Amino acid sequence: MLCALARNGNPIEDIKKNLDTTFKKPISRSDKFLINDVMNTMCPEIDNRKIFENI
């Protein structure tokens, strides 16, 4: 879902909001690892580090 949002040109704020509503805060280390791993595989062209800034 996050890759689709990013590829469709949604602003980083919308992607963060979706992440925030999907995962309880604070995002666990294992969830963050899985999200990064999936995004690196499914949409490597997207810099997913920006998604986790200030979360």
PDB file of N, CA, C, O and CB in Angstrom:
ATOM      1  N   MET A   1       0.818  -1.191   0.000  1.00  0.00           N
ATOM      2  CA  MET A   1       0.000   0.000   0.000  1.00  0.00           C
ATOM      3  C   MET A   1       0.867   1.262   0.000  1.00  0.00           C
ATOM      4  O   MET A   1       0.593   2.210  -0.736  1.00  0.00           O
ATOM      5  CB  MET A   1      -0.934  -0.006   1.204  1.00  0.00           C
ATOM      6  N   LEU A   2       1.916   1.267   0.831  1.00  0.00           N
ATOM      7  CA  LEU A   2       2.781   2.445   0.895  1.00  0.00           C
ATOM      8  C   LEU A   2       3.479   2.681  -0.437  1.00  0.00           C
ATOM      9  O   LEU A   2       3.634   3.825  -0.866  1.00  0.00           O
ATOM     10  CB  LEU A   2       3.818   2.290   2.012  1.00  0.00           C
ATOM     11  N   CYS A   3       3.900   1.602  -1.092  1.00  0.00           N
ATOM     12  CA  CYS A   3       4.535   1.745  -2.411  1.00  0.00           C
ATOM     13  C   CYS A   3       3.546   2.322  -3.415  1.00  0.00           C
ATOM     14  O   CYS A   3       3.906   3.189  -4.211  1.00  0.00           O
ATOM     15  CB  CYS A   3       5.071   0.383  -2.913  1.00  0.00           C
ATOM     16  N   ALA A   4       2.312   1.852  -3.385  1.00  0.00           N
ATOM     17  CA  ALA A   4       1.300   2.352  -4.315  1.00  0.00           C
ATOM     18  C   ALA A   4       1.045   3.838  -4.082  1.00  0.00           C
ATOM     19  O   ALA A   4       0.931   4.606  -5.038  1.00  0.00           O
ATOM     20  CB  ALA A   4      -0.010   1.557  -4.166  1.00  0.00           C
ATOM     21  N   LEU A   5       0.956   4.243  -2.830  1.00  0.00           N
ATOM     22  CA  LEU A   5       0.754   5.655  -2.529  1.00  0.00           C
ATOM     23  C   LEU A   5       1.912   6.496  -3.052  1.00  0.00           C
ATOM     24  O   LEU A   5       1.703   7.549  -3.656  1.00  0.00           O
ATOM     25  CB  LEU A   5       0.592   5.861  -1.024  1.00  0.00           C
ATOM     26  N   ALA A   6       3.136   6.024  -2.816  1.00  0.00           N
ATOM     27  CA  ALA A   6       4.315   6.774  -3.259  1.00  0.00           C
ATOM     28  C   ALA A   6       4.398   6.827  -4.790  1.00  0.00           C
ATOM     29  O   ALA A   6       4.702   7.872  -5.365  1.00  0.00           O
ATOM     30  CB  ALA A   6       5.594   6.141  -2.683  1.00  0.00           C
ATOM     31  N   ARG A   7       4.131   5.709  -5.430  1.00  0.00           N
ATOM     32  CA  ARG A   7       4.207   5.672  -6.896  1.00  0.00           C
ATOM     33  C   ARG A   7       3.145   6.534  -7.553  1.00  0.00           C
ATOM     34  O   ARG A   7       3.348   7.043  -8.655  1.00  0.00           O
ATOM     35  CB  ARG A   7       4.074   4.248  -7.389  1.00  0.00           C
ATOM     36  N   ASN A   8       2.019   6.700  -6.883  1.00  0.00           N
ATOM     37  CA  ASN A   8       0.946   7.520  -7.440  1.00  0.00           C
ATOM     38  C   ASN A   8       1.123   8.999  -7.139  1.00  0.00           C
ATOM     39  O   ASN A   8       0.254   9.812  -7.452  1.00  0.00           O
ATOM     40  CB  ASN A   8      -0.383   7.056  -6.909  1.00  0.00           C
ATOM     41  N   GLY A   9       2.242   9.341  -6.536  1.00  0.00           N
ATOM     42  CA  GLY A   9       2.568  10.745  -6.334  1.00  0.00           C
ATOM     43  C   GLY A   9       1.967  11.388  -5.099  1.00  0.00           C
ATOM     44  O   GLY A   9       1.939  12.614  -4.989  1.00  0.00           O
ATOM     45  N   ASN A  10       1.486  10.578  -4.173  1.00  0.00           N
ATOM     46  CA  ASN A  10       0.939  11.133  -2.937  1.00  0.00           C
ATOM     47  C   ASN A  10       2.056  11.765  -2.121  1.00  0.00           C
ATOM     48  O   ASN A  10       3.176  11.254  -2.096  1.00  0.00           O
ATOM     49  CB  ASN A  10       0.215  10.041  -2.114  1.00  0.00           C
ATOM     50  N   PRO A  11       1.758  12.868  -1.458  1.00  0.00           N
ATOM     51  CA  PRO A  11       2.787  13.522  -0.640  1.00  0.00           C
ATOM     52  C   PRO A  11       3.199  12.635   0.538  1.00  0.00           C
ATOM     53  O   PRO A  11       2.425  11.798   1.002  1.00  0.00           O
ATOM     54  CB  PRO A  11       2.278  14.883  -0.123  1.00  0.00           C
ATOM     55  N   ILE A  12       4.414  12.832   1.003  1.00  0.00           N
ATOM     56  CA  ILE A  12       4.968  12.032   2.095  1.00  0.00           C
ATOM     57  C   ILE A  12       4.082  12.115   3.339  1.00  0.00           C
ATOM     58  O   ILE A  12       4.015  11.156   4.107  1.00  0.00           O
ATOM     59  CB  ILE A  12       6.394  12.498   2.428  1.00  0.00           C
ATOM     60  N   GLU A  13       3.411  13.231   3.547  1.00  0.00           N
ATOM     61  CA  GLU A  13       2.527  13.381   4.697  1.00  0.00           C
ATOM     62  C   GLU A  13       1.365  12.388   4.647  1.00  0.00           C
ATOM     63  O   GLU A  13       0.971  11.836   5.674  1.00  0.00           O
ATOM     64  CB  GLU A  13       1.992  14.809   4.765  1.00  0.00           C
ATOM     65  N   ASP A  14       0.815  12.164   3.441  1.00  0.00           N
ATOM     66  CA  ASP A  14      -0.274  11.193   3.290  1.00  0.00           C
ATOM     67  C   ASP A  14       0.208   9.769   3.538  1.00  0.00           C
ATOM     68  O   ASP A  14      -0.510   8.952   4.114  1.00  0.00           O
ATOM     69  CB  ASP A  14      -0.886  11.297   1.894  1.00  0.00           C
ATOM     70  N   ILE A  15       1.418   9.485   3.103  1.00  0.00           N
ATOM     71  CA  ILE A  15       1.980   8.148   3.303  1.00  0.00           C
ATOM     72  C   ILE A  15       2.225   7.913   4.787  1.00  0.00           C
ATOM     73  O   ILE A  15       1.931   6.835   5.305  1.00  0.00           O
ATOM     74  CB  ILE A  15       3.296   7.974   2.500  1.00  0.00           C
ATOM     75  N   LYS A  16       2.762   8.916   5.470  1.00  0.00           N
ATOM     76  CA  LYS A  16       2.985   8.798   6.911  1.00  0.00           C
ATOM     77  C   LYS A  16       1.666   8.635   7.661  1.00  0.00           C
ATOM     78  O   LYS A  16       1.581   7.856   8.611  1.00  0.00           O
ATOM     79  CB  LYS A  16       3.740  10.023   7.434  1.00  0.00           C
ATOM     80  N   LYS A  17       0.646   9.366   7.238  1.00  0.00           N
ATOM     81  CA  LYS A  17      -0.665   9.275   7.879  1.00  0.00           C
ATOM     82  C   LYS A  17      -1.227   7.864   7.730  1.00  0.00           C
ATOM     83  O   LYS A  17      -1.789   7.315   8.678  1.00  0.00           O
ATOM     84  CB  LYS A  17      -1.640  10.310   7.276  1.00  0.00           C
ATOM     85  N   ASN A  18      -1.079   7.281   6.552  1.00  0.00           N
ATOM     86  CA  ASN A  18      -1.544   5.917   6.327  1.00  0.00           C
ATOM     87  C   ASN A  18      -0.773   4.938   7.194  1.00  0.00           C
ATOM     88  O   ASN A  18      -1.359   4.020   7.768  1.00  0.00           O
ATOM     89  CB  ASN A  18      -1.407   5.538   4.853  1.00  0.00           C
ATOM     90  N   LEU A  19       0.513   5.124   7.292  1.00  0.00           N
ATOM     91  CA  LEU A  19       1.339   4.270   8.138  1.00  0.00           C
ATOM     92  C   LEU A  19       0.909   4.398   9.595  1.00  0.00           C
ATOM     93  O   LEU A  19       0.840   3.408  10.324  1.00  0.00           O
ATOM     94  CB  LEU A  19       2.829   4.629   7.983  1.00  0.00           C
ATOM     95  N   ASP A  20       0.624   5.616  10.002  1.00  0.00           N
ATOM     96  CA  ASP A  20       0.223   5.886  11.382  1.00  0.00           C
ATOM     97  C   ASP A  20      -1.113   5.229  11.721  1.00  0.00           C
ATOM     98  O   ASP A  20      -1.296   4.743  12.837  1.00  0.00           O
ATOM     99  CB  ASP A  20       0.135   7.391  11.619  1.00  0.00           C
ATOM    100  N   THR A  21      -2.039   5.207  10.779  1.00  0.00           N
ATOM    101  CA  THR A  21      -3.346   4.601  11.050  1.00  0.00           C
ATOM    102  C   THR A  21      -3.313   3.081  10.929  1.00  0.00           C
ATOM    103  O   THR A  21      -4.188   2.403  11.468  1.00  0.00           O
ATOM    104  CB  THR A  21      -4.389   5.167  10.100  1.00  0.00           C
ATOM    105  N   THR A  22      -2.326   2.539  10.235  1.00  0.00           N
ATOM    106  CA  THR A  22      -2.239   1.095  10.036  1.00  0.00           C
ATOM    107  C   THR A  22      -1.495   0.406  11.172  1.00  0.00           C
ATOM    108  O   THR A  22      -1.864  -0.700  11.568  1.00  0.00           O
ATOM    109  CB  THR A  22      -1.556   0.791   8.716  1.00  0.00           C
ATOM    110  N   PHE A  23      -0.470   1.032  11.694  1.00  0.00           N
ATOM    111  CA  PHE A  23       0.350   0.442  12.745  1.00  0.00           C
ATOM    112  C   PHE A  23       0.235   1.256  14.019  1.00  0.00           C
ATOM    113  O   PHE A  23       0.228   2.487  13.985  1.00  0.00           O
ATOM    114  CB  PHE A  23       1.816   0.345  12.303  1.00  0.00           C
ATOM    115  N   LYS A  24       0.143   0.553  15.154  1.00  0.00           N
ATOM    116  CA  LYS A  24       0.070   1.278  16.417  1.00  0.00           C
ATOM    117  C   LYS A  24       1.431   1.875  16.741  1.00  0.00           C
ATOM    118  O   LYS A  24       2.475   1.324  16.392  1.00  0.00           O
ATOM    119  CB  LYS A  24      -0.406   0.352  17.559  1.00  0.00           C
ATOM    120  N   LYS A  25       1.389   3.009  17.413  1.00  0.00           N
ATOM    121  CA  LYS A  25       2.615   3.710  17.791  1.00  0.00           C
ATOM    122  C   LYS A  25       3.034   3.284  19.175  1.00  0.00           C
ATOM    123  O   LYS A  25       2.172   2.996  20.004  1.00  0.00           O
ATOM    124  CB  LYS A  25       2.425   5.235  17.732  1.00  0.00           C
ATOM    125  N   PRO A  26       4.277   3.233  19.454  1.00  0.00           N
ATOM    126  CA  PRO A  26       5.368   3.360  18.488  1.00  0.00           C
ATOM    127  C   PRO A  26       5.463   2.109  17.626  1.00  0.00           C
ATOM    128  O   PRO A  26       5.153   1.007  18.077  1.00  0.00           O
ATOM    129  CB  PRO A  26       6.705   3.614  19.208  1.00  0.00           C
ATOM    130  N   ILE A  27       5.887   2.290  16.400  1.00  0.00           N
ATOM    131  CA  ILE A  27       6.041   1.155  15.491  1.00  0.00           C
ATOM    132  C   ILE A  27       7.172   0.288  16.018  1.00  0.00           C
ATOM    133  O   ILE A  27       8.274   0.772  16.277  1.00  0.00           O
ATOM    134  CB  ILE A  27       6.324   1.625  14.019  1.00  0.00           C
ATOM    135  N   SER A  28       6.887  -0.987  16.172  1.00  0.00           N
ATOM    136  CA  SER A  28       7.892  -1.898  16.729  1.00  0.00           C
ATOM    137  C   SER A  28       9.062  -2.060  15.761  1.00  0.00           C
ATOM    138  O   SER A  28       8.931  -1.833  14.558  1.00  0.00           O
ATOM    139  CB  SER A  28       7.264  -3.274  17.044  1.00  0.00           C
ATOM    140  N   ARG A  29      10.178  -2.448  16.302  1.00  0.00           N
ATOM    141  CA  ARG A  29      11.376  -2.653  15.475  1.00  0.00           C
ATOM    142  C   ARG A  29      11.126  -3.728  14.427  1.00  0.00           C
ATOM    143  O   ARG A  29      11.582  -3.606  13.290  1.00  0.00           O
ATOM    144  CB  ARG A  29      12.585  -3.040  16.353  1.00  0.00           C
ATOM    145  N   SER A  30      10.403  -4.783  14.803  1.00  0.00           N
ATOM    146  CA  SER A  30      10.150  -5.860  13.840  1.00  0.00           C
ATOM    147  C   SER A  30       9.208  -5.391  12.731  1.00  0.00           C
ATOM    148  O   SER A  30       9.407  -5.750  11.570  1.00  0.00           O
ATOM    149  CB  SER A  30       9.557  -7.091  14.553  1.00  0.00           C
ATOM    150  N   ASP A  31       8.180  -4.592  13.065  1.00  0.00           N
ATOM    151  CA  ASP A  31       7.300  -4.054  12.027  1.00  0.00           C
ATOM    152  C   ASP A  31       8.061  -3.113  11.100  1.00  0.00           C
ATOM    153  O   ASP A  31       7.885  -3.154   9.882  1.00  0.00           O
ATOM    154  CB  ASP A  31       6.111  -3.321  12.659  1.00  0.00           C
ATOM    155  N   LYS A  32       8.897  -2.274  11.675  1.00  0.00           N
ATOM    156  CA  LYS A  32       9.678  -1.347  10.861  1.00  0.00           C
ATOM    157  C   LYS A  32      10.609  -2.115   9.923  1.00  0.00           C
ATOM    158  O   LYS A  32      10.752  -1.755   8.754  1.00  0.00           O
ATOM    159  CB  LYS A  32      10.491  -0.390  11.758  1.00  0.00           C
ATOM    160  N   PHE A  33      11.237  -3.167  10.433  1.00  0.00           N
ATOM    161  CA  PHE A  33      12.110  -3.990   9.604  1.00  0.00           C
ATOM    162  C   PHE A  33      11.321  -4.604   8.450  1.00  0.00           C
ATOM    163  O   PHE A  33      11.773  -4.577   7.305  1.00  0.00           O
ATOM    164  CB  PHE A  33      12.777  -5.093  10.448  1.00  0.00           C
ATOM    165  N   LEU A  34      10.144  -5.158   8.747  1.00  0.00           N
ATOM    166  CA  LEU A  34       9.332  -5.790   7.703  1.00  0.00           C
ATOM    167  C   LEU A  34       8.861  -4.772   6.665  1.00  0.00           C
ATOM    168  O   LEU A  34       8.875  -5.054   5.466  1.00  0.00           O
ATOM    169  CB  LEU A  34       8.124  -6.494   8.328  1.00  0.00           C
ATOM    170  N   ILE A  35       8.448  -3.600   7.118  1.00  0.00           N
ATOM    171  CA  ILE A  35       8.014  -2.559   6.187  1.00  0.00           C
ATOM    172  C   ILE A  35       9.165  -2.165   5.266  1.00  0.00           C
ATOM    173  O   ILE A  35       8.989  -2.069   4.052  1.00  0.00           O
ATOM    174  CB  ILE A  35       7.490  -1.324   6.955  1.00  0.00           C
ATOM    175  N   ASN A  36      10.333  -1.939   5.841  1.00  0.00           N
ATOM    176  CA  ASN A  36      11.505  -1.577   5.028  1.00  0.00           C
ATOM    177  C   ASN A  36      11.868  -2.681   4.058  1.00  0.00           C
ATOM    178  O   ASN A  36      12.166  -2.408   2.895  1.00  0.00           O
ATOM    179  CB  ASN A  36      12.703  -1.266   5.921  1.00  0.00           C
ATOM    180  N   ASP A  37      11.847  -3.920   4.514  1.00  0.00           N
ATOM    181  CA  ASP A  37      12.205  -5.047   3.654  1.00  0.00           C
ATOM    182  C   ASP A  37      11.234  -5.176   2.484  1.00  0.00           C
ATOM    183  O   ASP A  37      11.655  -5.355   1.341  1.00  0.00           O
ATOM    184  CB  ASP A  37      12.229  -6.348   4.462  1.00  0.00           C
ATOM    185  N   VAL A  38       9.945  -5.086   2.768  1.00  0.00           N
ATOM    186  CA  VAL A  38       8.939  -5.190   1.711  1.00  0.00           C
ATOM    187  C   VAL A  38       9.066  -4.033   0.726  1.00  0.00           C
ATOM    188  O   VAL A  38       9.014  -4.233  -0.488  1.00  0.00           O
ATOM    189  CB  VAL A  38       7.527  -5.221   2.314  1.00  0.00           C
ATOM    190  N   MET A  39       9.231  -2.826   1.253  1.00  0.00           N
ATOM    191  CA  MET A  39       9.346  -1.671   0.360  1.00  0.00           C
ATOM    192  C   MET A  39      10.616  -1.730  -0.478  1.00  0.00           C
ATOM    193  O   MET A  39      10.600  -1.350  -1.649  1.00  0.00           O
ATOM    194  CB  MET A  39       9.319  -0.377   1.166  1.00  0.00           C
ATOM    195  N   ASN A  40      11.713  -2.198   0.102  1.00  0.00           N
ATOM    196  CA  ASN A  40      12.954  -2.322  -0.669  1.00  0.00           C
ATOM    197  C   ASN A  40      12.802  -3.333  -1.800  1.00  0.00           C
ATOM    198  O   ASN A  40      13.448  -3.207  -2.840  1.00  0.00           O
ATOM    199  CB  ASN A  40      14.115  -2.731   0.246  1.00  0.00           C
ATOM    200  N   THR A  41      11.956  -4.328  -1.601  1.00  0.00           N
ATOM    201  CA  THR A  41      11.724  -5.346  -2.624  1.00  0.00           C
ATOM    202  C   THR A  41      10.703  -4.871  -3.657  1.00  0.00           C
ATOM    203  O   THR A  41      10.911  -5.033  -4.859  1.00  0.00           O
ATOM    204  CB  THR A  41      11.248  -6.651  -1.978  1.00  0.00           C
ATOM    205  N   MET A  42       9.607  -4.287  -3.191  1.00  0.00           N
ATOM    206  CA  MET A  42       8.505  -3.927  -4.078  1.00  0.00           C
ATOM    207  C   MET A  42       8.683  -2.591  -4.781  1.00  0.00           C
ATOM    208  O   MET A  42       8.220  -2.414  -5.908  1.00  0.00           O
ATOM    209  CB  MET A  42       7.240  -3.901  -3.306  1.00  0.00           C
ATOM    210  N   CYS A  43       9.350  -1.655  -4.126  1.00  0.00           N
ATOM    211  CA  CYS A  43       9.531  -0.336  -4.736  1.00  0.00           C
ATOM    212  C   CYS A  43      10.888   0.240  -4.332  1.00  0.00           C
ATOM    213  O   CYS A  43      10.958   1.214  -3.583  1.00  0.00           O
ATOM    214  CB  CYS A  43       8.385   0.628  -4.320  1.00  0.00           C
ATOM    215  N   PRO A  44      11.961  -0.368  -4.830  1.00  0.00           N
ATOM    216  CA  PRO A  44      13.305   0.077  -4.437  1.00  0.00           C
ATOM    217  C   PRO A  44      13.634   1.504  -4.865  1.00  0.00           C
ATOM    218  O   PRO A  44      14.564   2.109  -4.332  1.00  0.00           O
ATOM    219  CB  PRO A  44      14.328  -0.851  -5.014  1.00  0.00           C
ATOM    220  N   GLU A  45      12.888   2.040  -5.811  1.00  0.00           N
ATOM    221  CA  GLU A  45      13.166   3.401  -6.273  1.00  0.00           C
ATOM    222  C   GLU A  45      12.704   4.464  -5.277  1.00  0.00           C
ATOM    223  O   GLU A  45      13.034   5.641  -5.428  1.00  0.00           O
ATOM    224  CB  GLU A  45      12.498   3.637  -7.612  1.00  0.00           C
ATOM    225  N   ILE A  46      11.947   4.059  -4.270  1.00  0.00           N
ATOM    226  CA  ILE A  46      11.414   4.989  -3.284  1.00  0.00           C
ATOM    227  C   ILE A  46      12.299   4.976  -2.041  1.00  0.00           C
ATOM    228  O   ILE A  46      12.600   3.917  -1.492  1.00  0.00           O
ATOM    229  CB  ILE A  46       9.952   4.629  -2.921  1.00  0.00           C
ATOM    230  N   ASP A  47      12.707   6.158  -1.609  1.00  0.00           N
ATOM    231  CA  ASP A  47      13.535   6.277  -0.412  1.00  0.00           C
ATOM    232  C   ASP A  47      12.623   6.217   0.813  1.00  0.00           C
ATOM    233  O   ASP A  47      12.064   7.230   1.233  1.00  0.00           O
ATOM    234  CB  ASP A  47      14.372   7.603  -0.429  1.00  0.00           C
ATOM    235  N   ASN A  48      12.480   5.014   1.381  1.00  0.00           N
ATOM    236  CA  ASN A  48      11.540   4.840   2.480  1.00  0.00           C
ATOM    237  C   ASN A  48      12.048   5.393   3.808  1.00  0.00           C
ATOM    238  O   ASN A  48      11.312   5.375   4.795  1.00  0.00           O
ATOM    239  CB  ASN A  48      11.219   3.388   2.637  1.00  0.00           C
ATOM    240  N   ARG A  49      13.267   5.876   3.860  1.00  0.00           N
ATOM    241  CA  ARG A  49      13.766   6.503   5.092  1.00  0.00           C
ATOM    242  C   ARG A  49      12.960   7.745   5.441  1.00  0.00           C
ATOM    243  O   ARG A  49      12.769   8.059   6.616  1.00  0.00           O
ATOM    244  CB  ARG A  49      15.250   6.868   4.947  1.00  0.00           C
ATOM    245  N   LYS A  50      12.488   8.452   4.419  1.00  0.00           N
ATOM    246  CA  LYS A  50      11.706   9.672   4.651  1.00  0.00           C
ATOM    247  C   LYS A  50      10.376   9.363   5.339  1.00  0.00           C
ATOM    248  O   LYS A  50       9.840  10.197   6.068  1.00  0.00           O
ATOM    249  CB  LYS A  50      11.449  10.397   3.326  1.00  0.00           C
ATOM    250  N   ILE A  51       9.858   8.180   5.108  1.00  0.00           N
ATOM    251  CA  ILE A  51       8.576   7.796   5.692  1.00  0.00           C
ATOM    252  C   ILE A  51       8.700   7.678   7.214  1.00  0.00           C
ATOM    253  O   ILE A  51       7.751   7.966   7.943  1.00  0.00           O
ATOM    254  CB  ILE A  51       8.080   6.462   5.084  1.00  0.00           C
ATOM    255  N   PHE A  52       9.863   7.257   7.682  1.00  0.00           N
ATOM    256  CA  PHE A  52      10.048   7.034   9.113  1.00  0.00           C
ATOM    257  C   PHE A  52      10.640   8.227   9.846  1.00  0.00           C
ATOM    258  O   PHE A  52      10.869   8.144  11.053  1.00  0.00           O
ATOM    259  CB  PHE A  52      10.922   5.848   9.323  1.00  0.00           C
ATOM    260  N   GLU A  53      10.892   9.322   9.167  1.00  0.00           N
ATOM    261  CA  GLU A  53      11.402  10.513   9.831  1.00  0.00           C
ATOM    262  C   GLU A  53      10.327  11.076  10.748  1.00  0.00           C
ATOM    263  O   GLU A  53       9.162  11.177  10.362  1.00  0.00           O
ATOM    264  CB  GLU A  53      11.854  11.575   8.798  1.00  0.00           C
ATOM    265  N   ASN A  54      10.716  11.437  11.949  1.00  0.00           N
ATOM    266  CA  ASN A  54       9.818  12.075  12.926  1.00  0.00           C
ATOM    267  C   ASN A  54       8.616  11.220  13.309  1.00  0.00           C
ATOM    268  O   ASN A  54       7.550  11.744  13.634  1.00  0.00           O
ATOM    269  CB  ASN A  54       9.329  13.385  12.380  1.00  0.00           C
ATOM    270  N   ILE A  55       8.791   9.917  13.268  1.00  0.00           N
ATOM    271  CA  ILE A  55       7.707   9.030  13.716  1.00  0.00           C
ATOM    272  C   ILE A  55       8.098   8.454  15.049  1.00  0.00           C
ATOM    273  O   ILE A  55       7.343   7.674  15.630  1.00  0.00           O
ATOM    274  CB  ILE A  55       7.419   7.893  12.683  1.00  0.00           C
TER     275      ILE A  55
END
